[in-house]
Amino acid sequence: MEYVLKTNALCKNYKNFKALNGLTMNVPKGAIYGFVGKNGAGKTTLIRLICGLQKPESGNYVLYGLKNSEKGILKARRRMGAVVETPSIYLELTAVDNLKEQYRILGIPSYDSIPDLLKLVGLENTGKKKAKNFSLGMKQRLGIAVALAGDPDFLVLDEPVNGLDPQGIIEMRELILKLNREYQITVLISSHILDELSRLATHYGFIDNGRMVKEISAEELEESCRKCVRIEVTNVKALVRVLDEMKTDYNIISDNVADIFAKINISKLTLALSKENCEVISMQERDESLESYYVGLVGGKDNE
């Protein structure tokens, strides 16, 4: 498999805090790579390193086959566009003038492609409206247009749907999918909105405390996300006793709710529970979500 980005044991410290602690990751060419982790897990730090905004203490990364220590890394980075934390746009300028500024910075001699670029991100009709008067979603899409100005093969987006309303999230999702599928741009997305990420990603990297916990493809994740039966009972302790006797895998959700990860004989289960003076209130089949899979990997604290 060909990889756009590979990192090897990357470490980055801020005083006594280890933001990255031996991070190793692999972003396949053509992927939409979902980068998942809690606040402070190291996601933005990794993005800053590969963009050349900061340097690692140790370890290395390879971008398009070039190590970060090699002279050609600057040329490799020109194949990458990024929106880090907030869009890099001039609020007093129009969308067209923002792109003209970026074209000047990149040394692109002609502005002929600007109308097509604005149309691609859905900002072709903004006219003389200044960016400061754009909605948050429009600012995000302008930021992506700026990142696309150099015609990159690799797009890095840090929380691209953060704060967007439902319509803005849908527009952003459609844009990312279009860039990936029609323009063959590899995309790395750092996001804490896991339900939305599950609609996009072809691969995932789960990071915690600066380390990669697991990398997995969307297909592998789908196989790993176990189906379960969620059962509500009057006495969860009685349920635990019965499931232990039946040697069945389960997870207690609350004082009266549990998930059972096995095909069960409902008649046998309800009969055993009735002998324990425990009634079944409800049962329903469920699929484990990306969020519950992530929590199972790194623990139940709030995720970013």
C-alpha positions in Angstrom: 0.0 0.0 0.0 1.2 3.5 -0.9 1.2 6.1 1.9 1.1 9.9 1.7 2.2 10.3 5.3 4.0 8.0 7.7 5.3 9.0 11.1 7.8 7.0 13.2 8.0 7.4 17.0 7.3 11.2 16.9 7.8 13.0 20.2 7.0 16.6 21.0 7.2 18.2 24.4 5.9 21.5 25.8 7.9 22.0 29.0 6.9 19.0 31.1 4.0 18.0 28.9 4.5 15.2 26.3 2.1 16.3 23.5 3.4 13.4 21.3 4.9 10.4 22.9 6.3 8.1 20.2 3.4 8.6 17.7 3.5 6.2 14.7 0.8 6.5 12.1 0.2 5.7 8.4 -2.1 7.6 6.1 -2.8 5.7 2.8 -2.9 7.5 -0.5 -6.5 8.2 -1.5 -7.9 7.8 2.0 -10.1 10.0 4.1 -8.2 9.4 7.4 -10.2 10.2 10.6 -7.8 11.3 13.3 -9.6 10.7 16.6 -8.6 11.7 20.2 -9.5 13.6 23.3 -8.6 17.2 24.1 -4.8 17.3 24.6 -4.3 13.9 22.9 -1.9 15.4 20.4 -3.9 15.8 17.2 -3.2 19.5 16.5 0.4 19.0 17.5 0.9 16.3 14.9 -0.7 18.6 12.3 1.5 21.5 13.2 4.6 19.2 12.9 3.8 17.9 9.4 2.9 21.4 8.2 6.4 22.6 9.3 5.1 25.0 11.9 7.0 23.1 14.7 9.8 20.6 14.9 9.7 17.2 16.7 12.1 16.5 19.7 12.7 13.0 18.2 11.3 10.6 15.7 10.6 11.5 12.1 7.9 11.6 9.5 7.8 10.8 5.8 5.7 12.9 3.4 5.5 11.7 -0.1 8.5 9.5 0.4 10.7 12.3 1.9 11.8 12.4 5.5 11.3 15.7 7.4 15.1 16.0 7.7 15.7 15.9 4.0 16.1 19.1 1.9 13.2 18.2 -0.4 10.7 18.2 2.4 9.7 21.8 1.6 8.8 20.8 -2.0 6.8 17.8 -0.6 4.9 20.2 1.7 3.8 22.2 -1.3 1.7 19.2 -2.3 -0.2 19.6 1.0 -2.9 22.1 1.9 -4.0 22.6 5.5 -6.6 24.4 7.6 -5.2 24.3 11.2 -7.4 25.3 14.1 -9.0 28.3 12.3 -9.2 29.3 8.6 -6.3 31.5 7.4 -8.3 34.2 5.8 -8.3 38.0 5.6 -11.6 39.1 7.1 -11.5 42.6 5.4 -11.2 41.0 2.0 -13.6 39.3 -0.4 -13.4 35.7 -1.2 -11.8 36.5 -4.6 -9.2 38.9 -3.0 -8.4 36.3 -0.3 -7.5 33.8 -3.1 -5.5 36.4 -5.0 -3.4 37.0 -1.9 -2.8 33.3 -1.6 -1.9 33.0 -5.3 0.7 35.8 -4.8 2.2 34.0 -1.8 2.5 30.8 -3.8 3.8 32.6 -6.8 0.9 31.5 -9.1 1.1 34.0 -12.0 -2.5 33.8 -13.2 -5.8 34.2 -11.4 -7.8 32.4 -14.1 -8.5 29.4 -11.9 -10.0 31.4 -9.0 -13.7 31.3 -10.3 -13.5 27.5 -10.6 -12.0 27.2 -7.1 -14.7 29.4 -5.6 -17.4 27.4 -7.4 -15.9 24.1 -6.1 -16.3 25.3 -2.5 -19.7 26.9 -3.1 -18.7 30.6 -2.8 -19.0 31.7 -6.4 -21.8 34.1 -5.7 -20.3 36.0 -2.7 -19.3 39.0 -4.9 -18.0 42.0 -2.9 -19.1 40.6 0.5 -16.2 40.7 2.9 -15.2 37.5 4.7 -15.9 39.1 8.1 -19.6 39.0 7.1 -19.5 35.3 6.1 -21.2 32.6 8.1 -18.9 30.2 10.0 -19.5 27.6 7.3 -18.6 30.0 4.5 -15.4 31.0 6.4 -14.5 27.3 6.7 -15.1 26.7 3.0 -13.1 29.8 2.1 -10.3 28.5 4.3 -10.4 25.2 2.4 -10.3 27.2 -0.9 -7.2 28.9 0.3 -5.7 25.5 1.2 -6.5 24.2 -2.3 -4.9 27.2 -4.1 -1.7 25.3 -4.7 -3.5 22.3 -6.2 -2.5 19.9 -3.4 -2.7 16.2 -3.4 -3.1 16.0 0.4 -5.5 18.1 2.5 -5.3 18.4 6.3 -8.3 19.7 8.1 -8.4 20.4 11.9 -11.9 20.2 13.2 -13.6 21.3 9.9 -17.2 21.0 11.1 -16.6 22.4 14.6 -19.4 24.9 15.5 -21.3 24.5 12.2 -25.0 24.2 12.0 -26.6 21.1 10.5 -26.7 22.6 7.0 -23.1 23.7 7.2 -22.0 20.2 8.3 -23.8 18.6 5.3 -22.1 21.1 2.9 -18.7 20.4 4.5 -19.2 16.7 4.2 -20.3 16.9 0.6 -17.2 19.1 -0.2 -14.8 16.7 1.5 -16.3 13.7 -0.3 -16.1 15.5 -3.6 -12.5 16.5 -3.2 -11.6 12.9 -2.3 -13.7 11.0 -4.9 -13.5 13.4 -7.9 -10.2 15.0 -7.4 -8.4 12.1 -5.7 -7.2 14.3 -2.8 -6.1 12.4 0.3 -7.7 13.9 3.4 -6.6 13.9 7.0 -9.4 15.0 9.3 -9.0 15.7 13.0 -12.5 15.7 14.5 -14.4 15.1 17.7 -17.8 14.8 16.0 -17.5 11.0 15.7 -21.0 10.4 14.2 -20.1 12.8 11.3 -16.7 11.3 10.9 -18.2 7.8 10.5 -20.0 9.1 7.4 -16.7 10.1 5.8 -13.7 8.2 6.9 -12.2 5.3 5.0 -9.5 4.8 7.7 -9.1 5.8 11.4 -6.3 6.5 13.8 -7.2 6.6 17.5 -4.7 8.6 19.5 -4.5 8.9 23.3 -1.8 10.7 25.4 0.3 11.3 22.4 0.4 7.7 21.3 -1.4 5.8 18.6 -3.8 3.3 20.2 -5.1 1.7 17.0 -5.2 2.3 13.3 -8.0 0.5 11.4 -9.9 0.7 8.1 -13.6 1.5 7.9 -14.2 -2.1 6.8 -12.3 -3.5 9.7 -14.0 -1.2 12.1 -17.4 -2.3 10.8 -16.5 -5.9 11.5 -15.2 -5.0 14.9 -18.2 -3.0 16.0 -20.1 -5.8 17.5 -23.9 -6.1 17.3 -25.6 -6.4 20.7 -28.9 -6.8 22.4 -29.7 -4.0 24.8 -31.9 -5.3 27.6 -33.7 -3.4 30.3 -34.6 -5.3 33.5 -35.9 -4.7 37.0 -32.8 -6.1 38.7 -29.4 -5.8 36.9 -27.6 -7.8 39.6 -29.9 -10.8 38.9 -29.2 -10.3 35.1 -25.4 -10.4 35.9 -25.8 -13.6 37.8 -27.7 -15.2 35.0 -25.4 -14.0 32.2 -22.4 -15.2 34.2 -23.9 -18.6 34.5 -24.6 -18.6 30.7 -21.0 -17.5 30.1 -22.2 -14.6 28.0 -20.2 -11.4 27.2 -22.0 -8.3 28.4 -21.6 -4.7 29.5 -23.5 -3.0 32.2 -24.8 0.4 31.1 -26.8 1.5 34.2 -28.7 0.2 37.2 -31.2 -1.6 34.9 -29.7 -1.6 31.4 -27.0 -3.9 29.9 -25.7 -4.8 26.4 -25.4 -8.5 25.6 -22.8 -9.3 23.0 -24.0 -12.8 21.9 -26.9 -14.5 20.2 -29.1 -15.5 23.1 -32.1 -17.7 23.5 -34.7 -15.2 24.7 -37.0 -17.8 26.2 -34.2 -19.4 28.2 -32.9 -16.0 29.4 -36.4 -14.7 30.5 -37.1 -18.0 32.2 -33.8 -17.9 34.1 -34.5 -14.2 35.1 -38.0 -15.0 36.3 -36.5 -17.6 38.7 -34.4 -14.7 40.1 -37.5 -12.5 40.4 -36.3 -10.3 37.6 -38.6 -9.0 34.8 -37.5 -8.0 31.3 -38.8 -4.5 30.5 -37.5 -4.2 27.0 -35.0 -5.7 24.5 -33.7 -4.3 21.2 -30.9 -5.1 18.8 -28.1 -2.4 18.5 -24.9 -1.9 16.5 -21.9 -0.6 18.4 -21.2 3.0 17.2 -17.9 4.6 16.4 -18.2 6.6 19.6 -18.7 3.5 21.8 -15.8 1.7 20.0 -13.6 4.7 20.7 -14.6 4.9 24.4 -13.8 1.2 24.6 -10.3 1.8 23.3 -9.3 4.8 25.4 -11.8 4.9 28.3 -14.9 6.8 29.1 -13.6 10.3 29.6 -14.9 13.2 27.5 -13.5 13.1 24.0 -12.5 16.1 22.0 
